[in-house]
Amino acid sequence: MTSKLTLYKQITLLCVALVFLTAISLLGVSLWNTVSFNEQQINQRITSAENVLKEYLKAKEDLLVTASKVLTADFGFKQAVATRDKGTIESVLQNQGARINASLMILTDTVGQLISSNDDSLVNSADFTFAVNAIKMSTNKTQLAEVNGSLYQLIALPVKAPRTIAYAIIGFKIDQAFVNELKRLTDVDISFYHNDDMIISTLGEGAAGQETDLNKMTTAWLFLERAAYENKRVGINSFQGDNYFSQLSADLSPSYLELDKLLMTIIVLSVLIICFAVISGSFLARSLTRPLNKLTELANAFAQGHYQTQRETIKGSLEVNDVYASFIKMGQKILERENKISYQAEHDALTGLYNRSTLMHVLADYINQSEHKNPNKLLVMGVNIRNFKRINDSLGSDMGDLTLVAVAERINRYSSEREPIVGRLSGVEFFIAIPYDQPNDYEQLIDAFLTELKAPVHVSNLRLNLNFRVGACLYPSQGSNAKELVRRTTIALDATKTEHRSFRLYKEGEDEAHLERLNLVEELREVMAGTTEELFMVYQPKLNLKTQKIEKVESLIRWIKADGTFVSPELFIDLAEQSGLIIKLTHWVLDSVLKQQASWAKSNLHLKVAINISAQDIAHADFIDFLFQKIDRYQVDPNLITLELTERDIMTNEDLVVSRLNQLKRLGIQISVDDYGIGQSSLGKLKQLPIDELKIDKTFILELDQSEKDQQIVSSTIELSHKLGLTVVAEGVENEASLNMLREMNCDHIQGYFLSRPVKSDVLIEWLGAYDA
């Protein structure tokens, strides 16, 4: 549970927080500037020290180079070396070394054997022998070398007469005096390393060790550790393969001392300012919170819905009084808007009738109240305006809105003495619930209501004759609650459309059938998404009457549930179209059929397959892309695919469907019109469509051998189709007499139970084998 702070505490805390943030900001800025300045100064010191170090070593190098050149160029020295005059050699080396204060003056022969040296202790040193041999690899240039734990700056020059007869090696020892002098010149500590091991340093014996040890040295500060030195490595010329370098170390303790003084000063000042902020903030908070209590009382009254309050005089600043007056006005405006919003939330914006949620709520309240009193009966009716779209299209949407308002007023006036419950549930759908007493009163109410609706509607000097559909349900005999009554009334209203009636009363069992259909839709959705084999394809062969060969089959979907229940294709396909699942179902069929064709092709079986699609499929934006994705995936020849549509599907959205069919034909797919003869199209109409095949509906074929009228219809249809360049398929052939008649009428293909029932792929292959045999 979070604790709430009073305004008094909030203002006080705000003042303290602002001062604290200011102090922290000043501290941060000061520390940042100080640290940046110190880092800049230290970097300048180290950079300057690096330059001094390099210049100092360069000066030593120049001195060595000059001395060695003078020595090796001296004619008398060369003659003494050539004659191995040891006394003269030692005298020259001693005099020349004294001039430059050299630590080492050595002469070796060309193979590295010592001729003369001013330090006999080095003669048998392995380090010295290695250094002498290595330094001769880079003459005229100084190198660092560690000999017996001491560091030397050495140079080697050949003695030529005129060929090289010896090597003169001169060097300075980098001892404590040497590094102390460098520290005096650079004002930073200097250490020399060989492969991370310290050789000599101005830091004293306590700093002996590796470079990493020096980098890790810290000083304590409160509960933290700070770096003791700022270090920088400087590379130095050394023998090939060796790693000699120096490290410059600037002591950071003076900088830390200044920084700590600054930090303490800012902290003391911040504490004093915070104390002042607490006192002044408390005074300010007290002066503001007293008049705000009145505003709090007013807000609590608003929260309880009491917007009508009397204005009082309160003590406070001009701003607080203005806020109080604004609160009073706000309460009045809120009351007005709340009433308006409540009305809009409960009523239809156009007609002023109850909207769906309010209708359900009011109807439920009426039923609940009725159950506690003498139960009243209710006649619930749903009203739908037929062909209302024509009014909008021909007279405009404004006239359509006025028509809806006029219809709403008429429905609302009807049986007003009975206090009906009236609402608008959708665009052209109205609901009315009328109480009645006697069991058969509802019949008179329905007759009177239908008579009222049939009267012309007068809108803007126009006299409109509207057609209505009305579905009805009775409470309590046909429904016990609001949801049930509305749902069953809707079922009755939907039945008026399918049954082409103007009025329909709900029939017992229809709701259960409706719910069963909804459950079936959900089961179909789950079956398509799952991996069960409840859905499968069967194939019915088509016989070419001219060649007596099976060239084509029609693919048909079947659904047998896991418990063995067979679901009629007409039922679940119709439900899929109504629920919007037909697109997914057709995609499933396309994938299954094309996969089967690919499997047949591997067995050298190439059959044209007819696939049934709906108007929703062909009108869907992704249908053609999906179809050709599957064709590419399974490598199926488009010429082996026929798409079958009914006349109704083609005429649903003729322009779009014709455009899509033309696109499919250009890509090699054939188009067939299924169930021809039971729709409203004529051959004259169909000749304008991009179709290849006509399927005569089985209603004309089943009794072809017995019906002379059917024979005339079929014969003329085949003849006219051939003249239009169409092939003809007769479906529903169930006897040999009908087959012979169709052959005589020059029908192209037949299918039906006389030839074969629709069967699965494996059965079809066996059947084809037996048929060919």
N, C-alpha and C positions, 0 to 999 in steps of 0.2 A: 504494500500500500504506500503510495507516494505522499509525502507530506506537502501541504500547501503553505506557501509563505505569504504573509500579509504584505500589503503595499508598503507599509512602514519599513518592514525588514528589506523588501525589495529595493526601495530607494536607497536605504543605508548601504546595502550590499553593492548597489550599482556605483555609488560614490567611491566606496572602497575599491571595487573592482577596477574602476577607471584610473584611480590613482596607482593601484598596483600594476595595471597594464602599462601605464605611463612610465612608472619606475623600471619595470622590466624592459620596456622598449629603450629607455635611456641607458640602462645598464647594458643591454645587448648592443646598442649602437656604440657606446663607449668602449666596451670590450672588443668589439669587432674592429673599431678604428685603432685601438691600442695594439691589439694583436697584429693587425695588418701592418701598422707602423713598425712594431718590433721585428716582425718577420722580414720586412723590407730592409731594416737596418742590418739584421743578422745576415741576410742574403748578400747585402752590399759588402759586409765585412768578409764573408767567406769568399766572394768573388774577388775582392781586392787581395785577400790572402793568397788565393789561387794564382793570381797574376804575379804577386811578389815571389811566391815559391818557384814558379816557372822561370821568372827572370833571374832569380838567385841561382837556380840550378843551371840556367843557360850561361850565366856569367862564369860559374865554375867550369862548365863545359868549354867555353871559349878559352879560358885560361889553360885548361888541360890541352886543348887542341893546339894553341899557340906554343906552349912549352914543348909538346911532343914534336911539333914540326921543326922548331929550332934545334931540338936535340938530334932528330934524325937527319937534319940537313947539314949538321956540322961535319966538315971534312975530316977533322982530326979524330972525331968520335967514330966516323965510319972506318978510318984507317985502323983505329985501335980495335974495333970490332972485327975487322977483317983479319988482323994479326993476332986476335985473342989476347990483347994487352990488358990483362985483368986489372992492373993498378990504374991505368988510364981510364978504363971503363968505370970503375968504382968511383974515381975522383970526379969524372964528368957527371955521373948520375947523382952523386952527393951534392955537387955544386948546383946543378940544375934543380934538384928537388928542394934545396934550401931557398932558391930564389922564389919559388911559387908556394913554398910551405906544403909540398906534396907529402902524403902519408906513405905512398908506395912508389918506388922507382925500380923497375925490374927490366932485365934484358934476357930474352930467351932466344934459342936458335930457331930455325924454321920448323923443327919437329916438336917444339915445345920444351926442350931441355933447358934448364936454368943456366944462364951464363953469369949473371950478377944480380943481386938484390940487396935492398937496404933493410929487409926484414927477413932474417934467416928462419924465423919461426914458421913462415909460410911455405918453406921449401918443400916439405914432405906432406903438406895438406892436400887431401883429395879434393876438397872444395876449391882450393886455389888452382890445382892442375886443371880441373874442369872449367873453371872460369877463364883461365889463360887460353885454353884451346877454343872455348866458345867465343871469346871476345875478338879473337883474330878473324872470325867470320864476318865481322862488321867493323872494319877499320875506319879511322877518321871520325868516329862517332862514339860519344860516351854511352856507357851502359852501367846499370846497377848490378852488383853481385854481392852475395852473402858468403863470407868466408869466415869459418870458425866462429859463427854467431855474430860477426860484425858486418856492417853494411858499407860497401865501398862504391864510389863513383869512378869508373875506370875508363881508360881509352888506350887503344893499341894502334901503333903506326909501324909500318915496315921500315927497316933500315936497308937501303938499296945501294949497291956499289958495282955495277949499275943494277944487277939483279938483287932480289931480296935475300939478304944474308942473315937477318935476325929481326926480332920484333921488340920494340921498346914499349913497355906498359907503365903508364903513370896513372895515379889515382888519389882521390881524397877519401878519407874515412869519414862516414856520416856518424859522428858520435854525439854524445849528449850536448857538448858545446855547440855543435853544428845545429841541432834542432832547437836548442835554446835561443840561438841567434835568430833562427827563423821565426820563433814565437815572438821575439822582441820586435821583429820587423813587421809581422802580420797581425799581431794582437789576437791570435787564435792558437789553440793547441794543435800540434802537428804530430802525427804518428806515421811510421813507415811499416809496411806489411810485405810479407812474401807468402803468397798463396793463403791469404786470410790470417796468417800468424804474425803477430806483432813482433817487430825486431827492435824498434826504439821509439820512444814517445816522450813528449813534454808533460804528459799526464802523470808521470810517476809510476812506481811499481804497482800500485793498486789498479792501474788500467791495463796491465799486461794480459794478453789473451788474444782472442780472435776478433775480427772486425764486428761480427754479429753481437759479441758481448758488449762492445762499446755502444752499439746502436740501441741496445736494450737497457742501458743504464737509466734509472729514473730517480726522482726525488719525491718524497711524500708531501701531499697537500690535502689536509682534512682527511677524507676517506678515500681519496683518489691518488693515483701515481701520475706524475708528469715526466716527460722526457728530460733528461739532464743536459743533453747536448744536441745541437743541430749539426749533423755530420755531412760531409761531402767527400766522395772519393775522387782522387786526381791520378790519372794514369801517368806512368813514367817509363821511358825507354828501358828495356831490359832484354836479356838474351832470349832468343827465339825459343818458345815453349815455356818460359818462366813468366810468372805474374807478379811483378813488383809494382806497388802503388803507394801513394801517401793518402792519408785521410785528414781533412781539416775539421776540427771540432770546436764549435763556438759554445761557450758556457751560457746557458739560458737562465741561471739563477738571478742575475740583475734584472732581467726583464720581468721575471715572476714577482720580484719584490715590488716593482712599480705597479704591476697589475693588481696585486693583492691590496695595496694601499688604496687604489682607485675603487675597487670593489667594496671595501669596507666603508668608504666615504658615501657611496651611493646607497648602501643598505641603511646606514644611520639616517640619512636624509629621507629615504622612503618611509621608514617607520614613523618619523615625525609627521610627515605629510598625511599618512594613513590615519593617524590619530586625529588630526585636524578634520579629515574627511568624515570620520565616524561622527564627530560632534555636529558638524554642519549638516550632514545628511539626515541625522535624526531630527534636527529642528525642521528641515524642509519637509520631511515625510509626515511629521505630526501636523503641519499646517495644511497639508493636502488631504489627508485621510479623513479628517473630521467631516467636511462637507460631502465627501464621497459616500458616507454611510446612507445619506438620503437617496442618492442615486442607486445604491444597492437595494434599498427597500423597494424603490420604484421598479427596478429590473426584476426582482422576485415576484412582484405583482404581475408584471408582463408574462413571466414564466408560467404563472398559474392561469393565464388567460384573462386577467382583469386589466383591460386596456383603457377603460374609462376611469381616470383618476383626477382628483382635484389638484390644481397647482398650488404649491405652498411656497412661502418665502424662506429661503435658506441662506445662511451666512457662509460666505465664501468669496472667492475671487470672481471677477466679471466673467472669466472663461467658464468657471464651474456653473454659474447661473445660466449661461448660454447653453451649456450641455444639458442642464436640467430641463430647460424649455424645449430643447430639441427632443429629449426623451418623451415629453408629453405629446408632441406632434407625431413622433415616431409611433407611439402606441395607437394613435388614431388611424394613421396610414396602414399600420399592420393589420388592424381590425378590418379595414376595408379590403385590403388585398387578400387576407385570409378567407374572407367570405367569397371573394371572386375565385380564388384558387380552388377552394373546396368545391364550388359549383362546377368549374371547368374540369376538375379531376373526376367528378362523378357523372358528367353529362357529355353527350356528343356535341362537338363544337358547332356543327352545321345545323342540326335539327333541334337541339336542346333536349333530346330524349336521354334516358339513362344509357351509359356505355356498357360494355359487356361485364366488366368487373362489378359495377354498381348494380346492374340488373341481377347478377347472380347473388350478390349480397342481400339486396332487398327481397328477392324471391325466397332466399334461405330464411331470412328473418320472418317473413310472412308465414312460411311453413312451420317454423318453430313456435311462433305465437299461436298458430291454429291448433297445433297439437295439444297445447295446454288449455285450450278453450273447446268450444264445440267445433269439431273439425269441419272446415269449409272445403268444398271441392273447387278445383281450378281447371280451366281450359287454357292450355299453353299452346300458342300458335306461332309458327315461323312463317314469315311472308317474304317472298323473293320476287323482284320485278323482272319479268322476262324481257330479253332483248333490250335492256336499258342502254347498252353500248351504242345502239343506233341513234338514240336521242342525243347522246354526247357527240357522236360523229356528225350528225346532220344539223343539230341546233346549237351545238357548242356546249362547253363544260358549265358555263354560267347558267344556261337554261336547264342543264341537267341537275345542278345544285338546287335551283328553284323547284324543280319537279320533286326532288327528294324531300324538300321542306314541306311541299304541299301534301305528299303522301304521308309524311310523319304527322302532320296536323290532323289529317283524316283519321288515321289509326288512333291517335291520341284522343280524339273526340268520341270515338266509338265507345259505347257503353260507359261513358264517363260517370254515370250515376252509380255504376258498380265499382268505381275506383280501380281501374285496371292498372297493371304494372307494364309499362311500355319502354322498350329500349331498341337501340340500333346496334347490331352486333358487327356489321361489316358494311361495305359500300352500298349494297342494294338489299340488305337482309335486315328485316325488322322482327322483333319478338313482342308478343303481347300475352299477358296472363290475366284472365278474367275470372273472378269468383262466380260460382253459381251454387244453387241450393239443391234443387231436385235432380235425381239421377239422369233424366233425359233432357234437362234444360240446355245442355251443351249443344244438342242438335239444332235447336232454334238459334242459339248464339252463332253457330257456324254459318247457318243459312243467312242470317241477317248480316253477318260480317262479309260474306262473299258478295252479297247484293250491294253492300256499301262500297266494296272495292271496285266493282264493275262499272260504277258511275264514272263518267269522264272527269278528268282533272283539269281545272282551269288555271293556266300559268301564263301571266303576261299577255292576256287577251288571246291566248291560244287554248284550244280545246283538244286535250290529248286523251286518246283511248289507250289505256295501259292494260297489259296482261300480267296476271299475277299467278304465282304458284304458292299454295298454302299447305303446310304440314302441321299436324296437331297431335297433342299428347294430353292425357287426362291424369290429374292428381286426385286421389291417391291410387286409383286403380291401375295406372300404367307407369307410375313413377313415384318414388317416396322421398326424393330430395331434389334440390335445385339442379345439381350437375346432371343427374340422371334424366330429369325432365327436359332440360335443354338439349342433351345429347340425343335423346329419343325423338324429340321434335325435329332436330336436324336430320336424323335418319329418315323420318317421314317426308321431310321437305326434299331431300335428295331423291327419294323414291318417285316423287312427282315428275322429276326430270327424266328418269330412266323409263318410267311408265307412260310418259306423255299425258299426264293428268294435271288438272288445275288444283285439285285438293286430294289430300291423302291423310288418313288417320293412322297413327302408329299401330303396328300389329305385334302381338306377343311373339317373342323369340327373335325379333329383328335385331335387337340390341346385342343379344348373345352372339348372333351371326356376325354382326359388325365387329364385336370384340375378337371373335375368332379370326376374322379376316385380318385385323390388326396384328394378332399374334402370329398369323401365317406370314405376314410381311416381315416381322422381326426374325422369324425362323429362317426365312429366305435370305435375309441379310447375313445372318450368322453362317448359314450353309455356304454362301459364296465366299465369305471371309475365311472359312475353315478349310480343313484338309480332308473332310469326309467325302465319300463317293455317293452321297445321296443324289446329287445332280449329275446327270450323264447325258451323252448324246446318242441318238439312234439315227439310222439312215434308211430311207425307203428308196429302192431302186426305181429308175424310170426306163422304160423300154422304148427304143427307137423302132417304130413300126415299119420303117422302110428297110433298115439293115438287120432288124431282129437282134440288135446288140444292146447291152446295158452300157450306156455312155455317161449317164448322169445319175445322181442321187440327190435326195432332199434331206437336209439335216434337220432333226427335230429334237428339242430338249425334253427330258423327262425328269421327274422328281419322285423318288420313292424314299420315304422317311426311314430312319433306322429301325422303327418298329414294324416296317413293312407296309405302311399306309401309302397308297398311291394318291398323289395330288394332281388334279387335272391341269394340264398345261394352260387351257383357256382360263382357268381360275387364277393361277399364280402369275401368269403373264399379264392378265388384266390388272391384278393388284400391283404388279411392278410398275405398270404404266401410270396408275393412279398415284402411287407413292413416290414416283421419281427414281425408282430403282432400275428402270428398264435400261438405262445407259450402262450401268455396271453389269447387268445380266447379259446384254448383247455383247459387251466386251469379253465376258467369260465365254460366251458361245463362240465368238470369233477366234479367240485363243485356242479353245479346244478343237474346233474344226480344222483350223490351219495346221495345228500340231499333228492332227490325225492324217491330213493330206501329206504332210512331210513324211510321216511314217509309211504311208502307202507307197510314196514315190521310191523309198528305199527298196520296196518289194516289187518295183516296176509296175505298180498299179496306178494309173492316171485317170481319175474320175472327176468329171465336173460336179461340183457340190453347190447346191442352192442353199442359201442362208437367209432366213426370215429376219427382217429388220422392221422397225416402226418409224412413224413420222418423227418421234422425238429423237431417234437415233440419227436419221439423215439430216435433221436440222441442227444437231449438236456441232459446235464449232470444232471439236477435236476428233470427230468420227473418222474422217478421211485420213488424217494423220495417224490415228491409232491403227486403222486397218492396214496401211502400208508399212507401218513399223513392224506389225506382225508378219506381213508378207515377206519383208526383208529378213526378219529373224528366222523364219522357217523355210525361206527360199522356195516359196510357192509361186507357180506361174499364175499371174492375174487372169489369164484367159480360162483358167479352170474354176473360176469363182463366178457364181450368179447370185445377185442380191434380189430377194423377193419382197415387194411391198404391195399392200392392198390399194384398191382405188381410193379408199377413204384417206389413207396415209398420204398419197400423192396430192390430193386435193386440199389437204389441211393447210398447207402453206405452199401453194403451187409454184410461185416464182422462185423461192429459195430451193425447193426440192428439185425443180427442173434444172437449176443451175448446178446443184451438187451432182445430179445424175449425169449431166453432160460431162462433168469433170471425171467421174468414175469411168464412163464409157471411153473417154480419150485414153485412159490408162489401161484399157483392155478388159475391164470387168463388164459382164453382161447384166442387164436389168430385166426382171420379170414382174408382170402384174399378176398378183395372186387373187383368188376368189372373184375372178371376173364374172359379171352377170348379176351379182347381188347388190352392187352399188348403184350409183346414179350416173356413171360415165357411159358414154357411147363410144363405138369404134371411131367415129368422127372426131371425138375429143382426144382419144388416146393416140390418134395418128400424129398429133402435134407434140407428143411426149417422146423423150429419148429412150424408148424401150425396145427390147429385142424379142421378148417372149410373152405370150399370153397364156394364163392358166385358167381353164374353164372350171368354175366352181363345181364341187361334187354334187350339189343339189340337182344339176342338170344331167348328171352322169349315172347316178345310182339306179334310176329306173329308165335308162335310155332305151333299152330294148322293149319297154312296155308303153312308153309315152311318145305319141306321135309329135306332140308340141315340143317336147325336149329335143327330139330328133331334128325338127326344123330349126330350132334355135341354135343347136350345136353345129349343124351343117352350115348354116349361113355364117355363123361366127368364124368357123374354120376357113371358109371360102374368102370372106372379107379380110381376115387376118393375113392370109397368104398374099392377097393383093396389096396389102400395106407393107409387105416384107417382114412379117412377124412369124415366128414359129409358134406352134400351139401345143400345149400340154393339157391332157384331160386327166383330172384326178378323181378318185373315187370309183375306179373300174373294179367291179366285184364279180363279174361273170364273163364268160367267153362270148356270149351273144353281143354284149355291149362293146367288147374289144373288137369283134369282127366289123361291127357297124362303124366304129371309129377308124378302122383301117380303110374301109370303103370310102369314108368321108375325107381321106388323105390327112388325118390327124398325124402330127409329127411324133409325139411321145405320149405315153400313158403311164399312170401309176395308180396303184390301188391294191387292195387285199387279194384280188385275183392273182396278181403278180407276186407280191410279197408284202408282209407287214413291215413297219419300221423295226429294224433290228440293230443290235450293237455291231461294232466294227468286225469283231472276230467271227460272228455269225454271218455277217454280210460276205466276208471273204470266202467262207465255206459255201455259202449259197451261190456266189458267182462261179466257184469252181464246179459245182454240180450243174449249174445252168449252162456253162460253156461245154460241159461234157455231153 
